[in-house]
Amino acid sequence: MKFNYIIILFLITLGFSINSHADGFCEGSLGAENAIESAAGVITYQGNENAIGDCAFAPDGYQVTIYEMGLCTSEPTAPTSSSAYETDTCSTVINSPSGQTINLAAGSELTLTDVTRPTNGTYTHAYMVLGNSFGITVTKQFTNTMHRYNTATSGNFCWTTSGTEHNSDWGGTPANPTTFANCGDEEDAAPAMYTEILDHFDTDTYNYGPVSVESGNLTAYLVTDSNDRLVNAVKTADRIFGKQTLGTAVEVTNTSSSFVVSFGVNQATSTQMSDEGSSNTYDVIAFGSGPFSAFITVE
Protein backbone atom coordinates (compact mmCIF):
# COMPACT_ATOMS: atom_id res chain seq x y z
CA MET A 1 0.00 0.00 0.00
CA LYS A 2 1.28 3.46 -0.89
CA PHE A 3 2.20 5.54 2.17
CA ASN A 4 1.35 9.23 1.81
CA TYR A 5 3.13 12.01 3.70
CA ILE A 6 1.24 15.27 4.03
CA ILE A 7 1.79 18.23 6.30
CA ILE A 8 -1.40 20.06 7.24
CA LEU A 9 -1.02 23.31 9.11
CA PHE A 10 -3.67 24.38 11.61
CA LEU A 11 -4.08 27.14 14.17
CA ILE A 12 -3.31 25.08 17.24
CA THR A 13 -1.13 25.17 20.34
CA LEU A 14 2.48 26.36 20.42
CA GLY A 15 5.47 24.31 21.37
CA PHE A 16 8.69 25.52 22.96
CA SER A 17 9.02 29.22 23.75
CA ILE A 18 11.90 31.58 23.10
CA ASN A 19 10.89 33.64 26.11
CA SER A 20 11.45 32.85 29.76
CA HIS A 21 7.83 33.60 30.71
CA ALA A 22 4.93 31.22 30.20
CA ASP A 23 3.29 30.67 26.84
CA GLY A 24 -0.01 32.48 26.41
CA PHE A 25 -2.46 34.04 24.03
CA CYS A 26 -3.60 37.66 23.85
CA GLU A 27 -6.84 36.69 25.52
CA GLY A 28 -9.09 37.64 28.41
CA SER A 29 -10.71 40.97 29.21
CA LEU A 30 -8.75 44.20 29.13
CA GLY A 31 -8.03 45.10 32.72
CA ALA A 32 -7.57 41.49 33.75
CA GLU A 33 -4.97 41.30 30.97
CA ASN A 34 -2.74 44.02 29.53
CA ALA A 35 -3.05 42.73 25.98
CA ILE A 36 -6.04 41.25 24.16
CA GLU A 37 -6.74 40.17 20.59
CA SER A 38 -10.27 40.51 19.23
CA ALA A 39 -12.03 37.86 17.16
CA ALA A 40 -11.14 39.99 14.13
CA GLY A 41 -7.44 39.77 15.03
CA VAL A 42 -7.05 43.36 16.30
CA ILE A 43 -4.75 43.77 19.30
CA THR A 44 -5.15 46.24 22.18
CA TYR A 45 -2.31 46.92 24.63
CA GLN A 46 -2.43 48.88 27.86
CA GLY A 47 0.11 49.98 30.44
CA ASN A 48 3.88 49.86 30.39
CA GLU A 49 5.45 47.57 27.82
CA ASN A 50 7.34 45.58 30.45
CA ALA A 51 4.05 44.76 32.21
CA ILE A 52 2.23 43.49 29.13
CA GLY A 53 3.70 39.98 29.27
CA ASP A 54 3.33 37.41 26.54
CA CYS A 55 1.04 38.37 23.67
CA ALA A 56 1.78 36.10 20.73
CA PHE A 57 -0.26 35.65 17.57
CA ALA A 58 -0.25 34.07 14.13
CA PRO A 59 1.88 35.64 11.40
CA ASP A 60 0.82 35.70 7.76
CA GLY A 61 3.91 33.70 6.84
CA TYR A 62 6.36 31.67 8.94
CA GLN A 63 9.30 30.18 7.07
CA VAL A 64 11.34 27.35 8.59
CA THR A 65 13.80 24.75 7.33
CA ILE A 66 13.24 21.10 8.26
CA TYR A 67 16.15 18.65 8.22
CA GLU A 68 14.86 15.63 10.11
CA MET A 69 11.69 14.33 11.70
CA GLY A 70 11.07 10.98 13.32
CA LEU A 71 8.98 8.86 15.67
CA CYS A 72 10.53 7.15 18.71
CA THR A 73 9.64 4.16 20.85
CA SER A 74 11.24 5.84 23.87
CA GLU A 75 12.59 9.28 24.73
CA PRO A 76 15.54 10.44 22.58
CA THR A 77 18.72 11.32 24.46
CA ALA A 78 19.08 15.08 24.93
CA PRO A 79 22.30 16.81 23.86
CA THR A 80 24.73 18.38 26.31
CA SER A 81 27.70 20.62 25.69
CA SER A 82 29.93 17.50 25.71
CA SER A 83 27.69 14.87 24.08
CA ALA A 84 25.47 14.69 21.00
CA TYR A 85 21.77 13.98 20.98
CA GLU A 86 20.83 10.36 20.23
CA THR A 87 17.87 9.08 18.23
CA ASP A 88 18.71 5.37 18.20
CA THR A 89 15.22 4.44 19.42
CA CYS A 90 13.62 6.43 16.60
CA SER A 91 12.39 5.67 13.11
CA THR A 92 13.33 8.57 10.83
CA VAL A 93 10.44 9.73 8.68
CA ILE A 94 12.04 12.75 7.02
CA ASN A 95 15.77 12.95 6.34
CA SER A 96 16.76 15.93 4.23
CA PRO A 97 20.48 16.77 4.65
CA SER A 98 20.16 19.93 2.56
CA GLY A 99 16.98 20.98 4.35
CA GLN A 100 13.49 21.70 3.08
CA THR A 101 12.43 25.31 3.52
CA ILE A 102 8.68 25.64 3.93
CA ASN A 103 6.25 28.41 4.76
CA LEU A 104 3.93 27.43 7.61
CA ALA A 105 1.14 29.79 6.63
CA ALA A 106 -1.96 28.91 8.64
CA GLY A 107 -4.34 26.69 6.75
CA SER A 108 -1.87 25.72 4.02
CA GLU A 109 -1.05 22.15 3.03
CA LEU A 110 2.37 20.94 1.95
CA THR A 111 3.88 17.70 0.76
CA LEU A 112 7.49 17.09 1.81
CA THR A 113 10.13 15.00 0.05
CA ASP A 114 12.92 12.74 1.39
CA VAL A 115 10.41 10.68 3.36
CA THR A 116 10.46 7.09 4.56
CA ARG A 117 7.67 4.99 6.00
CA PRO A 118 8.20 4.42 9.73
CA THR A 119 8.48 0.79 10.77
CA ASN A 120 5.49 -0.80 12.42
CA GLY A 121 5.33 -0.17 16.14
CA THR A 122 4.04 1.99 18.98
CA TYR A 123 5.68 5.40 19.21
CA THR A 124 5.51 7.47 22.39
CA HIS A 125 7.94 10.24 21.39
CA ALA A 126 8.97 12.27 18.37
CA TYR A 127 11.88 14.48 17.38
CA MET A 128 12.63 17.16 14.83
CA VAL A 129 15.77 18.92 13.62
CA LEU A 130 15.21 22.44 12.27
CA GLY A 131 17.26 25.36 11.15
CA ASN A 132 17.37 28.14 13.74
CA SER A 133 16.39 30.92 11.32
CA PHE A 134 12.73 31.91 11.11
CA GLY A 135 11.30 34.07 8.35
CA ILE A 136 8.33 36.13 9.53
CA THR A 137 5.89 38.06 7.38
CA VAL A 138 3.00 39.84 9.06
CA THR A 139 0.75 42.88 8.94
CA LYS A 140 -1.05 43.50 12.25
CA GLN A 141 -3.79 45.91 13.26
CA PHE A 142 -3.88 47.61 16.70
CA THR A 143 -6.33 49.87 18.47
CA ASN A 144 -3.32 51.69 19.91
CA THR A 145 -1.27 54.27 18.06
CA MET A 146 1.92 52.44 17.12
CA HIS A 147 5.14 54.15 16.03
CA ARG A 148 8.04 52.89 14.01
CA TYR A 149 10.79 52.84 16.65
CA ASN A 150 11.89 56.35 17.61
CA THR A 151 10.19 58.07 14.68
CA ALA A 152 7.06 60.14 14.16
CA THR A 153 5.79 57.57 11.63
CA SER A 154 2.68 56.06 13.22
CA GLY A 155 -0.68 54.44 12.67
CA ASN A 156 -2.88 51.53 13.71
CA PHE A 157 -1.14 49.03 11.43
CA CYS A 158 2.42 47.68 11.65
CA TRP A 159 4.22 45.23 9.40
CA THR A 160 7.52 43.42 8.94
CA THR A 161 10.24 44.78 6.68
CA SER A 162 13.25 42.92 5.33
CA GLY A 163 16.31 42.36 7.48
CA THR A 164 18.05 39.73 9.62
CA GLU A 165 18.84 39.80 13.35
CA HIS A 166 20.01 37.36 16.05
CA ASN A 167 17.55 37.32 18.93
CA SER A 168 20.47 37.73 21.37
CA ASP A 169 21.00 41.21 19.93
CA TRP A 170 17.75 42.45 21.49
CA GLY A 171 19.67 43.19 24.67
CA GLY A 172 21.40 46.06 22.91
CA THR A 173 20.16 49.38 21.53
CA PRO A 174 17.96 48.90 18.44
CA ALA A 175 18.85 50.54 15.16
CA ASN A 176 17.33 53.99 14.96
CA PRO A 177 15.03 53.99 13.08
CA THR A 178 14.44 50.25 13.12
CA THR A 179 15.01 48.48 9.81
CA PHE A 180 12.80 45.51 10.73
CA ALA A 181 9.28 46.98 11.02
CA ASN A 182 7.19 49.95 9.99
CA CYS A 183 3.84 51.40 11.05
CA GLY A 184 1.20 53.55 9.43
CA ASP A 185 -2.24 53.35 7.85
CA GLU A 186 -3.58 50.16 6.30
CA GLU A 187 -2.99 51.41 2.76
CA ASP A 188 0.68 52.07 3.60
CA ALA A 189 1.42 48.46 4.55
CA ALA A 190 4.13 46.84 2.45
CA PRO A 191 5.14 43.70 4.37
CA ALA A 192 8.38 41.88 3.59
CA MET A 193 10.00 38.89 5.28
CA TYR A 194 12.05 39.61 8.39
CA THR A 195 14.44 36.83 9.47
CA GLU A 196 15.21 36.22 13.12
CA ILE A 197 18.05 33.85 14.03
CA LEU A 198 17.31 32.09 17.32
CA ASP A 199 20.66 31.76 19.11
CA HIS A 200 19.62 31.70 22.78
CA PHE A 201 16.46 31.28 24.86
CA ASP A 202 17.57 33.63 27.63
CA THR A 203 20.88 34.92 28.96
CA ASP A 204 23.31 31.96 28.94
CA THR A 205 20.40 29.60 28.27
CA TYR A 206 20.44 27.33 25.20
CA ASN A 207 17.68 24.84 26.00
CA TYR A 208 14.09 25.35 27.00
CA GLY A 209 11.39 23.12 28.42
CA PRO A 210 9.73 20.81 28.88
CA VAL A 211 6.67 22.86 27.98
CA SER A 212 3.21 21.33 28.29
CA VAL A 213 1.10 21.63 25.13
CA GLU A 214 -2.04 19.92 23.86
CA SER A 215 0.04 17.38 21.96
CA GLY A 216 2.30 16.45 24.88
CA ASN A 217 5.51 17.97 26.28
CA LEU A 218 8.17 19.67 24.19
CA THR A 219 11.80 20.54 24.87
CA ALA A 220 14.12 22.43 22.52
CA TYR A 221 17.92 22.59 22.32
CA LEU A 222 20.19 24.86 20.28
CA VAL A 223 22.87 22.71 18.64
CA THR A 224 25.33 22.69 15.76
CA ASP A 225 25.15 20.47 12.70
CA SER A 226 28.87 19.69 13.01
CA ASN A 227 28.62 17.76 16.31
CA ASP A 228 24.92 17.72 17.38
CA ARG A 229 25.89 19.09 20.80
CA LEU A 230 24.28 21.81 22.88
CA VAL A 231 25.94 25.17 22.25
CA ASN A 232 27.24 27.33 25.10
CA ALA A 233 27.60 30.71 23.41
CA VAL A 234 25.45 33.05 21.34
CA LYS A 235 25.75 33.10 17.54
CA THR A 236 27.15 29.56 17.41
CA ALA A 237 24.02 27.42 16.86
CA ASP A 238 22.79 26.52 13.39
CA ARG A 239 20.16 23.91 14.30
CA ILE A 240 17.35 23.32 16.80
CA PHE A 241 16.82 19.81 18.12
CA GLY A 242 13.32 19.36 19.52
CA LYS A 243 12.01 16.28 21.29
CA GLN A 244 8.38 15.68 22.15
CA THR A 245 6.60 13.31 24.50
CA LEU A 246 3.38 12.54 22.65
CA GLY A 247 0.14 12.95 24.55
CA THR A 248 -1.29 10.02 22.57
CA ALA A 249 0.95 7.24 21.30
CA VAL A 250 1.17 6.79 17.53
CA GLU A 251 0.48 3.29 16.21
CA VAL A 252 1.93 2.23 12.85
CA THR A 253 0.57 -1.02 11.44
CA ASN A 254 0.47 -2.86 8.12
CA THR A 255 -2.74 -1.00 7.26
CA SER A 256 -1.35 2.48 7.99
CA SER A 257 -1.40 4.60 4.84
CA SER A 258 -0.93 8.25 5.90
CA PHE A 259 1.47 10.11 8.18
CA VAL A 260 -0.02 13.49 9.04
CA VAL A 261 1.81 16.23 10.92
CA SER A 262 -0.19 19.26 12.04
CA PHE A 263 1.83 22.32 13.03
CA GLY A 264 0.50 25.06 15.30
CA VAL A 265 1.44 28.61 14.33
CA ASN A 266 -1.15 30.65 16.20
CA GLN A 267 1.49 32.02 18.60
CA ALA A 268 4.39 32.12 16.18
CA THR A 269 5.20 35.83 16.47
CA SER A 270 4.90 38.73 18.90
CA THR A 271 5.59 42.47 18.85
CA GLN A 272 9.03 43.59 20.01
CA MET A 273 8.45 47.14 21.24
CA SER A 274 9.15 49.81 23.83
CA ASP A 275 7.12 52.57 25.47
CA GLU A 276 6.77 55.62 23.24
CA GLY A 277 6.22 58.06 26.08
CA SER A 278 2.50 58.72 25.77
CA SER A 279 -0.10 56.60 27.53
CA ASN A 280 -0.73 53.26 25.77
CA THR A 281 1.41 54.25 22.81
CA TYR A 282 4.36 52.13 21.72
CA ASP A 283 7.46 52.10 19.50
CA VAL A 284 7.65 48.94 17.37
CA ILE A 285 11.13 47.52 16.76
CA ALA A 286 10.32 44.21 15.09
CA PHE A 287 8.08 41.15 15.14
CA GLY A 288 10.02 38.39 16.89
CA SER A 289 9.84 34.67 16.20
CA GLY A 290 7.87 32.19 18.25
CA PRO A 291 7.69 28.42 18.10
CA PHE A 292 5.20 25.87 16.90
CA SER A 293 4.15 22.39 17.98
CA ALA A 294 3.59 19.22 15.98
CA PHE A 295 0.60 16.93 16.21
CA ILE A 296 1.40 13.58 14.64
CA THR A 297 -1.18 11.02 13.53
CA VAL A 298 -0.92 7.87 11.43
CA GLU A 299 -3.95 6.69 9.50
ABEGO torsion letter per residue (X at the ends): XBBBBBBBBBBBBBBBBABABBBBBBBEBBGABABBBBAAGBBBBBEBAAAAEBBBBBBABBBBBBABBBBBABBBBBBBAABBBBAAABBBABBBAAEBBBBBBBGBBBBBBGBBBBBBEBBABBBBBBBABBBBBBBBBBABBBBBBGBABBEABBBBBBEBBBAAAAABBBBOBBAABBBEBAAABBBBBBBBBBABABBGBABBOBBBBAAEBBBBBBBBAAAGBBBABBGABABBBBBBBBABBBBBBAABABBBBBBBAAAABBBBBBBAGBBGBBBBABBBBBBBBBBBBBX
